[in-house]
Amino acid sequence: MKLKTRLVIAFFTIIIIPVLMAAMMVSMVCRYQIGVVEKNYGITGTTISDFTNSMQVLARVTEKPYHELKDMSEQASEMEDATELDQFNKKLENKNAYLLVRKDGTIVYTGSDDDRVKAVIEQLPGYGDTDTTSENGIYLGGDAEALVKQVDFRYDDGNKGSAFIVSDVSNVIPEVGQFFCEILIGIVVILILTSAVLIIWIYRAVMGPIGKMQTAAQNIKDGNLDFELKPEADDELGKLCQSLSRRILNNEEDAKECVNDTWLGVWNSIPPQTPNPLVSYVCRITRNLSVKRLRHNMAAKRNSYYDVSLAELEECIPAAQEQEPWEEQEVTKVLERFLRELDTGSRVMFVKRYWYAESVAQIAETFGMKENSVSVKLMRLRKKLRKKLEKEGVVL
């Protein structure tokens, strides 16, 4: 598999997989926490939407106690019995709530010693001012931060009475906070695991061919000349070297031999530190070995893309065998300056044709141009190079 394909797959994987896994995790955690909430607070029918609305959950938690308080208020004597009120308040404590009872404007029972009780009492609605039900209440803001459900009644002596179930909003329901915390941790873990797997996958795609190259070089160095390293479908470096050598030699067997010789050449010539970029370093060795082999195989007729492209270059650069060593060095320097002065498209086209020995048809397909247009542009580049060489005094 090509590295480009791996990167495309990795891009979509790192988007799709975490989303799917996060959705599954949210569903599982939500079901678990719903079960915990329903068990701890004695409610049923809880859905995931309830976790996004903590006030709604609080209102549902005290539905049953509200009905019980309503029944108690019908027996006015029970609302004056401290023992009954304490027992009812203990039930509310398990639901993060407490009881307040007011008689004719005076608080006669307080089920909590929290500092905010005073702020709650100051904001309590009057007798008959609200119409709360088991499913809803009124929110007291400021320092109170409470959800209140009110039950109005009459004492035996005719005085007005009000009982209040007060739920602490500041603490909400611990399970709701735990739910969001678990979701956050789960998403982070999913992202880390997904990224780690993709990094390892891509790393193996890049380093795998290099490891095979080292194995091949070691075998050849040890005298195992029958060892052959065949480029595989996912071997980017092997395929690149094989393709480059094949274009120059136009012979599959010779190309394979040159690629195998490349691994030994890399092993013998590579410096203590890995060259950067390594691919260019390896390709240069492959190209040099292929050109050397070509010189031994030269026939009367041109037999490769490289032979044709080399003939084209001879229009402006003398053949290597006709040059002195110092002349070759000077031509190389001028050629490097020439390439730097070209725009990116022209430079890539020139290198593809005269370094990688790609055919005009292949270059035309790469650039989306007609073959004739590519040939014309290459001819203009050769003329431009010829003029620069003449200007620099290299070609006379």
C-alpha positions in Angstrom: 0.0 0.0 0.0 1.4 3.4 -1.0 2.3 5.9 1.8 -0.1 8.4 0.3 -3.0 5.9 0.5 -2.0 5.1 4.1 -2.1 8.9 5.0 -5.5 9.2 3.4 -6.8 6.2 5.4 -5.2 7.6 8.5 -6.9 11.0 8.0 -10.4 9.5 7.7 -9.7 6.9 10.4 -8.7 9.5 13.0 -12.0 11.3 12.4 -14.4 8.4 12.0 -13.1 5.8 14.5 -13.0 8.2 17.5 -16.5 9.4 16.7 -17.9 5.9 16.5 -16.1 4.7 19.6 -17.0 7.9 21.5 -20.7 7.3 20.6 -20.5 3.7 21.8 -18.8 4.7 25.0 -21.3 7.5 25.7 -24.1 5.0 25.2 -22.6 2.5 27.6 -21.6 5.0 30.3 -25.1 6.6 30.0 -26.9 3.3 30.5 -24.7 2.5 33.5 -25.2 5.9 35.2 -28.9 5.9 34.4 -29.1 2.6 36.3 -27.2 4.0 39.2 -29.3 7.1 39.4 -32.6 5.2 39.2 -31.4 2.8 41.9 -30.0 5.5 44.3 -32.9 7.9 43.9 -35.8 5.6 43.3 -36.9 7.1 39.9 -37.7 5.5 36.6 -37.8 6.5 33.0 -34.5 8.4 33.1 -33.1 9.2 29.6 -29.8 10.7 28.4 -31.5 14.1 27.9 -32.0 14.2 31.7 -28.2 14.3 32.2 -27.9 17.5 30.1 -30.6 19.1 32.3 -29.6 18.7 35.9 -32.7 20.7 37.1 -35.0 18.2 35.4 -33.2 15.4 37.2 -33.5 17.1 40.5 -37.2 17.7 40.0 -37.7 14.0 39.2 -35.7 12.8 42.2 -38.1 14.5 44.6 -41.4 13.5 42.8 -42.1 10.6 45.2 -41.3 12.6 48.4 -43.5 15.4 47.1 -46.5 13.1 47.0 -45.7 11.7 50.4 -45.5 15.3 51.8 -48.8 16.1 50.2 -50.3 13.1 52.0 -48.8 14.1 55.3 -50.1 17.7 55.0 -53.6 16.3 54.9 -53.0 15.2 58.5 -52.1 18.5 60.1 -51.1 16.8 63.3 -48.3 15.0 61.6 -46.9 18.4 60.4 -46.4 19.3 64.0 -44.9 16.0 65.0 -41.1 16.5 65.1 -40.5 12.8 65.0 -42.5 12.4 61.8 -40.7 15.4 60.2 -37.3 14.0 61.1 -38.1 10.7 59.6 -39.3 12.4 56.4 -36.2 14.6 56.3 -33.9 11.6 56.5 -35.4 10.3 53.3 -34.7 13.6 51.7 -31.1 13.6 52.8 -30.4 10.6 50.5 -31.6 12.7 47.6 -29.5 15.8 48.4 -32.5 17.6 49.7 -34.0 18.7 53.1 -37.3 19.9 54.6 -38.5 23.3 55.8 -41.8 23.9 57.5 -43.3 27.3 58.0 -46.3 28.2 60.2 -48.0 31.5 59.8 -44.8 33.2 58.6 -42.5 31.5 61.1 -40.1 28.6 60.3 -40.9 25.9 62.8 -38.7 23.1 61.3 -35.4 23.2 59.5 -34.0 20.0 58.1 -30.5 21.3 57.5 -27.8 23.3 59.2 -26.2 24.5 56.0 -25.1 28.2 56.0 -27.3 28.8 52.9 -30.5 27.8 54.7 -30.9 31.5 55.8 -30.7 32.7 52.2 -33.3 30.1 51.2 -35.7 31.1 53.9 -35.5 34.7 52.9 -36.5 33.9 49.3 -39.3 31.4 50.1 -42.6 32.2 48.4 -45.6 33.1 50.5 -48.6 30.9 51.2 -50.5 30.3 47.9 -48.0 32.4 45.9 -46.8 29.4 43.8 -48.4 26.4 42.2 -45.7 23.8 42.2 -46.3 20.2 41.3 -44.4 16.9 41.8 -42.7 17.5 38.4 -41.6 21.1 38.7 -40.5 23.6 41.3 -39.2 27.1 41.6 -35.5 28.1 41.4 -34.0 30.3 44.1 -30.9 32.1 42.9 -28.3 34.2 44.6 -26.7 32.6 47.6 -29.6 30.1 48.0 -29.0 28.1 44.8 -31.9 25.7 45.4 -34.8 24.1 43.7 -38.0 24.3 45.9 -41.3 22.5 45.8 -44.0 23.9 48.0 -47.0 22.2 49.6 -49.5 24.5 51.3 -51.9 23.3 54.1 -53.9 24.4 57.1 -53.1 23.5 60.7 -55.8 22.3 63.1 -55.9 25.7 64.7 -56.6 27.3 61.3 -53.1 28.9 60.8 -51.6 28.8 57.4 -48.8 26.3 56.9 -46.3 25.6 54.1 -43.9 22.7 53.7 -40.9 23.0 51.3 -38.7 20.3 49.8 -35.4 22.1 49.1 -32.9 20.5 46.7 -29.3 21.8 46.7 -28.6 22.9 43.1 -24.9 23.7 43.8 -24.2 20.0 44.4 -26.6 18.8 41.8 -26.5 15.0 41.5 -22.9 13.5 41.9 -23.7 10.9 39.2 -24.3 13.6 36.6 -20.9 15.2 37.2 -19.3 11.7 37.2 -21.1 11.0 33.9 -19.5 14.0 32.1 -16.1 13.3 33.8 -16.1 9.7 32.5 -17.1 10.8 29.0 -14.2 13.3 28.9 -11.7 10.8 30.1 -13.0 8.2 27.7 -12.7 10.5 24.7 -9.1 11.4 25.6 -8.2 7.7 25.9 -9.8 6.9 22.6 -7.9 9.7 20.8 -4.6 8.6 22.4 -5.1 5.0 21.4 -6.3 5.8 17.9 -3.4 8.2 17.3 -0.9 5.6 18.7 -2.1 2.8 16.4 -2.0 5.1 13.4 1.5 6.4 14.2 2.8 2.8 14.6 1.1 1.8 11.3 2.6 4.7 9.3 5.9 4.3 11.0 6.1 0.6 10.0 5.2 1.6 6.4 8.1 4.1 6.3 10.7 2.1 8.3 9.8 -1.3 7.0 11.5 -0.9 3.6 14.6 0.5 5.3 14.8 -2.5 7.6 14.5 -4.8 4.6 17.2 -2.8 2.9 19.5 -3.3 5.9 18.8 -7.0 5.9 19.6 -7.3 2.2 22.8 -5.3 2.6 23.9 -7.5 5.5 23.2 -10.7 3.4 25.2 -9.4 0.5 28.0 -8.2 2.7 28.2 -11.7 4.3 28.7 -13.2 0.9 25.2 -14.4 0.2 25.1 -13.1 -3.4 22.0 -15.2 -4.2 19.9 -13.1 -1.8 17.3 -11.1 -3.7 15.1 -8.5 -2.1 11.9 -8.3 -4.2 9.9 -5.0 -3.9 6.5 -5.7 -2.4 3.2 -3.9 -2.9 3.7 -1.8 0.3 7.5 -1.4 -0.2 7.7 2.3 -1.2 11.5 2.6 -1.3 11.9 -0.7 -3.2 9.3 0.2 -5.8 10.9 3.6 -6.3 14.4 2.2 -6.8 13.1 -0.6 -9.1 11.2 1.9 -11.2 14.1 4.3 -11.5 16.5 1.5 -12.5 14.0 0.0 -15.0 13.6 3.3 -16.8 17.4 3.6 -17.3 18.1 0.0 -18.3 14.8 -1.0 -19.9 15.5 -4.5 -18.5 13.7 -6.1 -15.6 16.5 -8.5 -14.6 19.3 -5.9 -14.8 17.1 -3.5 -12.8 16.6 -6.1 -10.0 20.4 -6.7 -9.9 21.0 -2.9 -9.6 18.5 -2.6 -6.8 20.1 -5.4 -4.9 23.5 -3.8 -5.5 22.0 -0.6 -4.1 21.5 -2.1 -0.7 25.1 -3.2 -0.5 26.2 0.3 -1.8 24.1 1.9 0.9 25.5 -0.4 3.6 29.1 0.4 2.6 28.7 4.1 2.0 26.2 5.4 4.4 27.7 7.7 7.0 27.3 7.2 10.8 24.2 9.4 10.7 21.3 8.7 8.5 21.3 11.0 5.4 18.5 13.5 5.1 16.6 12.9 3.0 17.4 9.2 2.9 15.2 8.4 -0.1 17.2 10.8 -2.3 20.5 9.3 -1.1 19.3 5.7 -1.9 17.9 6.8 -5.3 21.2 8.5 -6.2 23.1 5.2 -5.6 20.5 3.3 -7.6 20.8 5.7 -10.5 24.6 5.7 -10.5 24.7 1.9 -10.5 22.1 1.7 -13.3 24.0 4.2 -15.5 27.2 2.2 -14.9 25.4 -1.0 -16.0 23.9 0.8 -19.0 27.3 1.7 -20.3 28.2 -2.0 -20.4 24.9 -2.8 -22.2 25.0 -0.1 -24.7 23.9 -1.3 -28.2 23.8 0.4 -31.5 20.2 1.5 -31.0 18.7 3.3 -28.1 17.1 0.9 -25.7 15.8 2.9 -22.8 14.1 6.1 -21.7 17.4 7.1 -20.1 19.3 6.6 -23.4 16.8 8.9 -25.2 16.8 11.6 -22.5 20.6 11.4 -22.3 20.8 12.0 -26.1 18.5 15.1 -25.6 20.9 16.5 -23.0 23.9 16.0 -25.3 22.5 18.9 -27.4 23.6 21.3 -24.7 26.0 19.3 -22.5 28.9 17.3 -24.0 29.1 13.6 -23.2 30.8 12.7 -20.0 33.5 10.8 -21.7 34.5 13.9 -23.6 35.0 16.0 -20.5 37.8 16.5 -18.1 37.0 15.9 -14.4 37.2 19.6 -13.6 34.8 20.3 -16.5 32.2 17.8 -15.1 32.4 19.6 -11.7 31.8 23.0 -13.4 28.9 21.7 -15.4 27.4 20.3 -12.2 27.6 23.7 -10.4 26.1 25.5 -13.4 23.3 23.0 -13.6 22.5 23.4 -9.9 22.2 27.1 -10.3 20.1 26.7 -13.4 17.6 24.5 -11.6 17.3 26.9 -8.7 16.4 29.7 -11.1 13.6 27.7 -12.6 10.0 27.9 -11.4 8.8 24.8 -9.5 6.9 23.2 -12.4 9.7 23.6 -14.8 12.3 22.3 -12.3 10.2 19.2 -11.5 9.6 18.5 -15.2 13.4 18.8 -16.0 14.4 16.5 -13.1 11.7 13.9 -13.9 12.9 13.8 -17.5 16.7 13.9 -17.1 17.3 12.5 -13.6 14.5 10.0 -13.1 14.4 9.2 -16.9 10.6 9.4 -17.1 9.1 9.3 -20.5 7.4 12.3 -22.1 4.1 10.4 -21.9 4.5 9.9 -18.1 5.4 13.5 -17.6 2.4 14.7 -19.7 0.1 12.5 -17.5 1.6 13.9 -14.3 1.2 17.5 -15.4 -2.1 17.0 -17.3 -0.6 18.3 -20.5 -0.3 17.1 -24.1 2.8 15.1 -25.0 3.7 17.7 -27.7 3.4 20.5 -25.2 5.8 18.7 -22.8 8.3 18.1 -25.6 8.2 21.7 -26.6 8.7 22.9 -23.0 11.6 20.5 -22.5 13.2 21.7 -25.7 12.9 25.3 -24.4 14.5 24.3 -21.1 17.4 22.7 -22.9 18.0 25.8 -25.0 17.8 27.9 -21.9 20.4 25.6 -20.2 22.6 25.8 -23.3 22.6 29.6 -23.2 23.4 29.6 -19.5 26.3 27.2 -20.0 27.6 29.4 -22.8 27.2 32.5 -20.7 29.2 30.8 -17.9 31.9 29.8 -20.4 31.4 26.1 -19.8 30.3 25.2 -23.4 32.1 26.7 -26.3 
